[in-house]
Amino acid sequence: MILHHGGGFRLESWDLAGWVHPLAADHRVVTFDARGNGESGKPTDPADNALELMVDDVLAVADGCDTATFHYLGFSQDAKVGWGVAARAQDRLASIVLI
């Protein structure tokens, strides 16, 4: 299960909000710093923050976890990224939750 935080947050935000532990009881939970947030790179060119590139980031995380399918939970800005993941790689999604 990939948890993708919204803008202005960081990967630890999911744990601090109490989401990781309950979900980890039934799923492998993966969090990462979204482009421009937390320890991730901070692109200054608006083109480097294109939706397509953010979708690439999610799929790269899934590939790095060596998983063919995954659950996706996206919050705020990254709910929009979830729509992009669904549009491009629907076959890889076991489920999708967009908040």
CORLINQUI-V238825 format. One record per helix or strand. SS is the DSSP state (A for helix, B for strand). FROM is the first residue (numbers start at 1). LEN is the number of residues. If there is no record, write none. Layout:
<<SS,FROM,LEN> <SS,FROM,LEN>>
This chain:
<<B,2,3> <A,12,5> <A,20,5> <B,30,2> <A,46,4> <A,51,14> <B,70,5> <A,77,16> <B,93,6>>
